[in-house]
């Protein structure tokens, strides 16, 4: 499940990864810049060292020239010191320029010049045997060797200048790469941050706003349903909110039903008080004991039980259970309702798919069956048929071809005082539901495919005989 927590961590991980990559690239680019700058400094130091070597070698030539001009040994001691300085500067220059620039030709030229001077000039100069012609010839040769050495040193400086130029270009390129990488990664980070913010807004802020709107609507008494799209924590929160709303609404419906039942209890007490006394007088008449009035006495007894049932609406099923044959009970109910069905030109038909006996309240069975049959007959059109079927389970179905249950009534069909007929009281199905539940069963009303209603009474939980 792509949870909200994982999405947030993933977005943060992407931003951190981009930051790490950007920092790494920037650091690498600036490291290249630093290395190029360091190399530039090394090349500049090498250039300075080669220039110092050139100045020292020129000093050697100066002392050689003075020796030849004076044709004596007066400058030979200074020449020895200057030559030692040149050799030291040559070694330092070789260390400074590194392996990329070779000073071997310079070393060879200095060695040849020193050897030539030591063998061709120093002996005659010390012996005082240098004539003017020889000195001029040797001076020209010494000047040529100095010029050749200057050219070789110039070539070294040219090579160092080229290296310096390359390093400057490398510094410029590395600096450009660094700035480009920083700019690109900054823009990429901003774009990714904006994308993450948009996705989090859609995935977090919008559901929270919708949930807040649903909560506000629910608080003001309006219908409220939180969104449940997705599979993250906010979706689960929306589902939990909807479950809470359903539970609160169910509790409110139960509260209203309790209030209606309380009102029904008060009304039932008043009605029972007014009806029980006349029924008691009627049943107490000796004439009611005659055999020909047995059916009337049974009906009066049934009426008294109904009144007592209304009086004890909150305590249904107090009559001791007896063995009841459902097929027989359904047959008697059909007989009792037949006269009302004939008045509406409605045919009553009893179907038996299975026989069942169970222990239950006989008056409760009778009251429920009578109510379901009368409702079906009253809802049926003239010329139609009401079917009563006893099925295995046991289950009793009462099927009609009426207009069906109005949509506005269906959610509250079993609540007291709720009815879809102008002449109805809204008490019949409420009392039936109480009796059915007390008997351990379930009552439901379904729409028939071709029009009409199916009242299904499933007596689950009842003890079978």
C-alpha positions as CSV (number, residue, x, y, z in Angstrom):
1,X,0.0,0.0,0.0
2,X,1.4,3.4,-1.1
3,X,0.9,5.0,2.3
4,X,1.1,8.7,2.9
5,X,4.1,8.2,5.2
6,X,6.0,6.4,2.5
7,X,5.2,9.1,0.0
8,X,6.4,11.9,2.3
9,X,9.6,9.9,3.1
10,X,10.0,9.3,-0.7
11,X,9.7,13.0,-1.5
12,X,12.1,13.9,1.3
13,X,14.5,11.2,0.0
14,X,14.4,12.6,-3.5
15,X,15.1,16.1,-2.3
16,X,17.9,14.9,0.0
17,X,19.4,12.8,-2.9
18,X,19.2,15.8,-5.2
19,X,20.9,17.9,-2.6
20,X,23.6,15.3,-2.1
21,X,24.2,15.0,-5.8
22,X,24.3,18.8,-6.3
23,X,26.6,19.2,-3.4
24,X,28.9,16.4,-4.7
25,X,29.0,17.9,-8.2
26,X,29.6,21.4,-6.9
27,X,32.3,20.2,-4.6
28,X,34.0,18.3,-7.4
29,X,33.8,21.3,-9.7
30,X,35.3,23.7,-7.1
31,X,37.9,21.1,-6.3
32,X,39.0,21.1,-10.0
33,X,39.1,24.9,-9.8
34,X,41.3,24.8,-6.7
35,X,43.6,22.2,-8.3
36,X,43.9,24.3,-11.5
37,X,44.7,27.4,-9.4
38,X,47.3,25.5,-7.5
39,X,48.8,24.3,-10.7
40,X,48.8,27.9,-12.0
41,X,50.7,29.0,-8.9
42,X,53.2,26.2,-9.4
43,X,53.7,27.2,-13.0
44,X,54.2,30.8,-12.0
45,X,56.8,29.7,-9.4
46,X,58.5,27.6,-12.1
47,X,58.5,30.6,-14.4
48,X,60.1,32.7,-11.7
49,X,62.7,30.0,-11.1
50,X,63.6,29.8,-14.8
51,X,63.8,33.6,-15.1
52,X,66.2,33.6,-12.1
53,X,68.2,30.9,-13.9
54,X,68.3,33.1,-17.0
55,X,69.6,36.1,-15.0
56,X,72.3,33.9,-13.3
57,X,73.4,32.4,-16.6
58,X,73.6,36.0,-18.1
59,X,75.8,36.8,-15.0
60,X,78.1,34.0,-15.9
61,X,78.4,35.3,-19.5
62,X,79.2,38.8,-18.0
63,X,82.1,37.5,-16.0
64,X,83.3,35.4,-18.9
65,X,83.3,38.5,-21.1
66,X,85.2,40.6,-18.5
67,X,87.8,37.8,-18.3
68,X,88.3,37.9,-22.1
69,X,88.2,41.7,-22.3
70,X,90.9,42.1,-19.5
71,X,92.7,39.0,-20.8
72,X,93.6,38.1,-17.2
73,X,92.4,36.0,-14.2
74,X,90.8,38.9,-12.3
75,X,87.2,37.7,-12.6
76,X,87.8,34.0,-12.4
77,X,87.0,33.8,-8.6
78,X,83.7,35.7,-9.1
79,X,83.0,33.4,-12.1
80,X,83.3,30.3,-9.8
81,X,80.8,31.8,-7.4
82,X,78.3,32.7,-10.1
83,X,78.7,29.3,-11.8
84,X,77.9,27.6,-8.5
85,X,74.8,29.8,-8.2
86,X,73.7,28.9,-11.7
87,X,74.0,25.2,-10.9
88,X,71.9,25.6,-7.7
89,X,69.3,27.6,-9.6
90,X,69.3,25.0,-12.4
91,X,68.5,22.3,-9.8
92,X,65.8,24.4,-8.2
93,X,64.3,25.1,-11.7
94,X,64.2,21.4,-12.5
95,X,62.3,20.8,-9.3
96,X,59.9,23.7,-10.0
97,X,59.0,22.9,-13.6
98,X,58.4,19.2,-12.9
99,X,58.4,16.3,-15.4
100,X,56.1,18.2,-17.9
101,X,58.9,20.6,-19.0
102,X,62.4,19.2,-19.6
103,X,65.5,21.4,-18.8
104,X,68.0,18.8,-20.1
105,X,69.1,20.9,-23.1
106,X,69.7,23.8,-20.7
107,X,71.8,21.7,-18.4
108,X,73.8,20.3,-21.5
109,X,74.4,23.9,-22.8
110,X,75.6,25.1,-19.4
111,X,77.9,22.1,-19.1
112,X,79.3,22.6,-22.6
113,X,79.8,26.3,-21.9
114,X,81.5,25.7,-18.6
115,X,83.7,23.0,-20.1
116,X,84.6,25.2,-23.0
117,X,85.5,28.1,-20.8
118,X,87.5,26.0,-18.4
119,X,89.6,24.4,-21.2
120,X,89.8,27.2,-23.8
121,X,89.9,30.4,-21.7
122,X,90.9,29.7,-18.1
123,X,94.4,28.2,-18.8
124,X,95.7,31.0,-21.1
125,X,94.0,33.7,-18.9
126,X,95.8,32.4,-15.8
127,X,99.0,32.2,-17.8
128,X,98.6,35.8,-19.2
129,X,98.9,34.4,-22.7
130,X,95.6,35.7,-24.2
131,X,96.3,38.1,-27.1
132,X,93.8,40.5,-28.4
133,X,92.9,38.5,-31.5
134,X,92.4,35.3,-29.5
135,X,90.3,37.2,-26.9
136,X,88.1,38.6,-29.6
137,X,87.6,35.2,-31.2
138,X,86.8,33.5,-27.8
139,X,84.5,36.4,-26.8
140,X,82.5,35.9,-30.0
141,X,82.2,32.2,-29.3
142,X,81.2,32.8,-25.6
143,X,78.6,35.3,-26.8
144,X,77.2,32.7,-29.2
145,X,77.0,30.1,-26.4
146,X,75.2,32.6,-24.2
147,X,72.7,33.4,-26.9
148,X,72.0,29.7,-27.5
149,X,71.4,29.2,-23.8
150,X,69.0,32.2,-23.8
151,X,67.1,30.6,-26.7
152,X,66.8,27.3,-24.8
153,X,65.6,29.1,-21.7
154,X,63.2,31.1,-23.8
155,X,61.8,27.8,-25.2
156,X,61.3,26.6,-21.6
157,X,59.5,29.9,-20.7
158,X,57.3,29.6,-23.8
159,X,56.3,26.0,-22.7
160,X,55.5,27.3,-19.2
161,X,53.5,30.1,-20.7
162,X,51.5,27.6,-22.8
163,X,50.9,25.4,-19.7
164,X,49.9,28.5,-17.8
165,X,47.4,29.4,-20.5
166,X,46.0,25.8,-20.5
167,X,45.5,26.0,-16.7
168,X,43.8,29.4,-16.9
169,X,41.4,27.8,-19.5
170,X,40.9,24.8,-17.2
171,X,40.1,27.2,-14.3
172,X,37.6,29.0,-16.5
173,X,36.0,25.8,-17.7
174,X,35.8,24.3,-14.2
175,X,34.4,27.5,-12.8
176,X,31.8,27.6,-15.6
177,X,30.9,23.9,-14.9
178,X,30.6,24.6,-11.2
179,X,28.2,27.5,-11.8
180,X,26.2,25.6,-14.4
181,X,25.9,22.6,-12.1
182,X,24.8,24.8,-9.2
183,X,22.3,26.7,-11.4
184,X,20.9,23.5,-13.0
185,X,20.6,21.7,-9.7
186,X,19.1,24.7,-8.0
187,X,16.4,24.9,-10.8
188,X,16.0,21.1,-10.6
189,X,15.6,21.3,-6.8
190,X,13.1,24.1,-7.1
191,X,11.1,22.2,-9.8
192,X,11.2,19.0,-7.7
193,X,10.2,20.9,-4.6
194,X,7.3,22.4,-6.5
195,X,6.2,19.0,-7.8
196,X,6.5,17.5,-4.3
197,X,4.5,20.4,-2.9
198,X,1.8,20.0,-5.5
199,X,1.6,16.2,-5.0
200,X,1.5,16.6,-1.2
201,X,-1.1,19.3,-1.6
202,X,-3.3,16.9,-3.7
203,X,-2.5,14.0,-1.4
204,X,-2.7,15.7,1.9
205,X,-4.2,19.2,1.9
206,X,-7.1,18.5,-0.4
207,X,-8.2,15.4,1.5
208,X,-7.8,17.3,4.8
209,X,-9.8,20.2,3.4
210,X,-12.5,17.8,2.2
211,X,-12.6,16.1,5.6
212,X,-12.8,19.5,7.3
213,X,-15.7,20.4,5.0
214,X,-17.4,17.1,5.8
215,X,-16.9,17.7,9.5
216,X,-18.3,21.2,9.2
217,X,-21.3,19.9,7.3
218,X,-21.9,17.2,9.8
219,X,-21.6,19.7,12.6
220,X,-24.3,21.9,11.0
221,X,-26.6,18.9,10.5
222,X,-26.2,18.5,6.8
223,X,-25.3,15.2,5.0
224,X,-21.6,14.7,5.3
225,X,-19.5,12.1,3.5
226,X,-15.7,12.2,3.6
227,X,-13.8,11.2,0.5
228,X,-12.4,7.7,0.5
229,X,-10.3,7.6,-2.7
230,X,-6.8,6.1,-2.4
231,X,-5.3,3.8,0.1
232,X,-3.3,5.9,2.5
233,X,-3.7,7.1,6.1
234,X,-6.0,10.1,5.1
235,X,-8.3,7.7,3.2
236,X,-8.5,5.5,6.3
237,X,-9.2,8.6,8.3
238,X,-12.0,9.5,5.9
239,X,-13.4,5.9,6.2
240,X,-13.2,6.2,10.0
241,X,-15.0,9.6,9.8
242,X,-17.8,8.1,7.7
243,X,-18.1,5.1,10.1
244,X,-18.4,7.6,12.9
245,X,-21.0,9.6,11.0
246,X,-22.9,6.4,10.3
247,X,-22.7,5.4,14.0
248,X,-23.8,8.8,15.2
249,X,-26.7,8.9,12.7
250,X,-27.7,5.3,13.7
251,X,-27.5,6.4,17.4
252,X,-29.7,9.4,16.6
253,X,-32.2,7.2,14.8
254,X,-32.3,4.9,17.8
255,X,-32.8,7.8,20.1
256,X,-35.7,9.1,18.0
257,X,-37.1,5.6,17.9
258,X,-36.8,5.3,21.7
259,X,-38.6,8.6,21.9
260,X,-41.3,7.4,19.6
261,X,-41.6,4.2,21.5
262,X,-42.0,6.2,24.7
263,X,-44.7,8.2,23.1
264,X,-46.3,5.0,21.8
265,X,-46.2,3.6,25.3
266,X,-48.0,6.6,26.7
267,X,-50.6,6.5,24.0
268,X,-50.9,2.7,24.4
269,X,-51.6,3.1,28.1
270,X,-54.3,5.6,27.4
271,X,-55.8,3.4,24.6
272,X,-55.5,0.2,26.7
273,X,-57.2,1.9,29.6
274,X,-60.1,2.9,27.4
275,X,-60.4,-0.5,25.6
276,X,-59.6,-3.0,28.2
277,X,-62.6,-2.2,30.4
278,X,-65.2,-2.6,27.6
279,X,-63.5,-5.8,26.4
280,X,-63.5,-7.2,29.9
281,X,-67.2,-6.4,30.2
282,X,-67.9,-8.1,26.9
283,X,-65.9,-11.2,27.7
284,X,-67.5,-11.3,31.2
285,X,-71.0,-11.5,29.8
286,X,-72.5,-15.0,30.3
287,X,-73.9,-14.9,26.8
288,X,-70.4,-14.9,25.3
289,X,-69.9,-18.4,26.7
290,X,-72.5,-19.9,24.4
291,X,-71.1,-22.2,21.7
292,X,-72.5,-20.2,18.8
293,X,-70.5,-17.2,20.0
294,X,-67.2,-19.0,20.4
295,X,-65.7,-17.3,17.3
296,X,-66.8,-13.9,18.5
297,X,-65.3,-14.6,21.9
298,X,-62.0,-15.7,20.3
299,X,-61.9,-12.5,18.3
300,X,-62.6,-10.5,21.5
301,X,-59.9,-12.4,23.3
302,X,-57.5,-11.6,20.4
303,X,-58.4,-8.0,20.6
304,X,-57.7,-7.9,24.3
305,X,-54.3,-9.6,23.7
306,X,-53.5,-6.9,21.1
307,X,-54.4,-4.2,23.6
308,X,-52.3,-5.9,26.2
309,X,-49.5,-6.1,23.6
310,X,-49.7,-2.3,23.0
311,X,-49.7,-1.8,26.7
312,X,-46.5,-3.9,27.0
313,X,-45.0,-2.7,23.7
314,X,-41.5,-2.5,25.3
315,X,-41.9,-6.1,26.6
316,X,-43.1,-8.2,23.7
317,X,-43.2,-11.9,23.7
318,X,-44.3,-12.3,27.3
319,X,-46.9,-14.9,26.3
320,X,-45.7,-18.4,27.1
321,X,-44.4,-20.1,23.8
322,X,-46.5,-22.9,22.4
323,X,-46.1,-25.3,19.5
324,X,-47.3,-23.5,16.4
325,X,-47.9,-25.0,12.9
326,X,-46.9,-22.3,10.5
327,X,-48.9,-23.7,7.6
328,X,-52.0,-23.8,9.8
329,X,-51.3,-20.3,11.2
330,X,-50.9,-19.0,7.6
331,X,-54.1,-20.8,6.5
332,X,-56.1,-19.2,9.3
333,X,-54.7,-15.8,8.6
334,X,-55.8,-16.2,4.9
335,X,-59.3,-17.0,6.1
336,X,-59.4,-14.0,8.4
337,X,-58.3,-11.6,5.7
338,X,-60.3,-13.1,2.8
339,X,-63.3,-10.9,3.4
340,X,-61.2,-7.7,3.1
341,X,-59.5,-9.1,0.0
342,X,-62.8,-9.8,-1.7
343,X,-63.9,-6.2,-1.1
344,X,-60.8,-5.1,-3.1
345,X,-61.2,-7.9,-5.7
346,X,-57.8,-9.3,-4.6
347,X,-57.2,-13.0,-4.8
348,X,-55.4,-14.7,-1.8
349,X,-53.3,-17.8,-2.5
350,X,-51.5,-20.0,0.1
351,X,-48.4,-21.9,-1.1
352,X,-46.6,-24.5,0.9
353,X,-43.0,-25.3,0.0
354,X,-42.2,-26.9,3.4
355,X,-44.0,-27.7,6.6
356,X,-42.6,-26.4,9.9
357,X,-43.6,-26.4,13.5
358,X,-41.9,-24.3,16.2
359,X,-42.4,-23.0,19.7
360,X,-43.5,-19.4,19.7
361,X,-46.2,-17.0,20.9
362,X,-49.4,-17.9,19.0
363,X,-50.8,-14.5,19.3
364,X,-47.6,-12.9,18.1
365,X,-47.5,-15.2,15.0
366,X,-51.2,-14.3,14.3
367,X,-50.7,-10.6,14.8
368,X,-47.7,-10.5,12.4
369,X,-49.3,-12.7,9.7
370,X,-52.6,-10.7,9.9
371,X,-50.7,-7.4,9.6
372,X,-48.5,-8.5,6.6
373,X,-51.5,-9.9,4.8
374,X,-53.7,-6.8,5.4
375,X,-50.9,-4.5,4.2
376,X,-50.4,-6.6,1.1
377,X,-54.1,-6.6,0.3
378,X,-54.4,-2.8,0.9
379,X,-51.4,-2.2,-1.4
380,X,-52.6,-4.5,-4.2
381,X,-54.5,-3.4,-7.3
382,X,-57.9,-4.8,-8.1
383,X,-57.7,-8.1,-10.0
384,X,-54.2,-8.9,-8.7
385,X,-53.1,-11.8,-6.4
386,X,-51.4,-11.9,-3.0
387,X,-49.3,-15.0,-2.4
388,X,-48.5,-16.4,1.0
389,X,-45.8,-19.0,0.9
390,X,-44.4,-21.1,3.8
391,X,-40.8,-22.1,3.0
392,X,-38.0,-24.0,4.6
393,X,-36.0,-22.2,7.1
394,X,-38.7,-21.6,8.3
395,X,-39.5,-18.6,6.2
396,X,-42.9,-17.0,5.4
397,X,-43.2,-14.7,2.3
398,X,-46.1,-12.4,1.5
399,X,-45.9,-11.2,-2.1
400,X,-48.1,-8.5,-3.7
401,X,-48.3,-6.6,-7.0
402,X,-48.8,-3.2,-5.5
403,X,-47.0,0.1,-6.1
404,X,-44.1,-0.8,-3.8
405,X,-42.7,1.0,-0.8
406,X,-42.1,4.7,-1.3
407,X,-38.4,5.6,-1.3
408,X,-38.9,8.2,1.4
409,X,-40.5,5.7,3.7
410,X,-38.1,2.7,3.2
411,X,-35.2,3.8,5.5
412,X,-37.7,4.3,8.4
413,X,-40.2,1.6,7.5
414,X,-40.2,-0.1,10.9
415,X,-40.3,3.1,13.0
416,X,-43.4,3.9,14.9
417,X,-45.8,6.4,13.2
418,X,-44.1,6.1,9.8
419,X,-46.4,5.0,7.0
420,X,-46.8,5.3,3.3
421,X,-50.6,5.3,3.3
422,X,-52.7,8.3,4.2
423,X,-55.1,6.2,6.2
424,X,-52.3,4.3,8.0
425,X,-51.2,4.8,11.6
426,X,-47.6,3.7,11.2
427,X,-47.9,1.3,14.1
428,X,-48.4,-2.1,12.4
429,X,-44.9,-2.8,11.0
430,X,-43.3,-1.3,14.1
431,X,-45.2,-3.7,16.4
432,X,-44.5,-6.5,13.9
433,X,-40.8,-5.8,14.0
434,X,-40.8,-5.9,17.8
435,X,-42.7,-9.2,17.9
436,X,-40.5,-10.7,15.2
437,X,-37.3,-9.8,17.0
438,X,-38.7,-11.0,20.3
439,X,-39.4,-14.4,18.5
440,X,-35.8,-14.5,17.4
441,X,-36.4,-13.8,13.7
442,X,-36.0,-11.1,11.1
443,X,-38.4,-9.1,9.0
444,X,-37.5,-7.4,5.7
445,X,-39.4,-5.9,2.8
446,X,-38.0,-6.3,-0.7
447,X,-39.0,-5.0,-4.2
448,X,-40.3,-7.6,-6.6
449,X,-38.6,-7.6,-10.0
450,X,-41.8,-7.0,-11.9
451,X,-43.4,-4.6,-9.4
452,X,-44.8,-5.0,-5.9
453,X,-43.3,-6.0,-2.6
454,X,-42.1,-9.1,-0.9
455,X,-42.5,-9.2,2.9
456,X,-40.0,-11.9,4.1
457,X,-40.3,-13.2,7.7
458,X,-37.4,-15.5,8.6
459,X,-37.9,-17.1,12.0
460,X,-34.2,-17.8,12.7
461,X,-33.4,-18.6,16.2
462,X,-36.9,-20.1,17.0
463,X,-37.0,-23.5,18.6
464,X,-38.3,-26.1,16.1
465,X,-40.7,-28.7,17.3
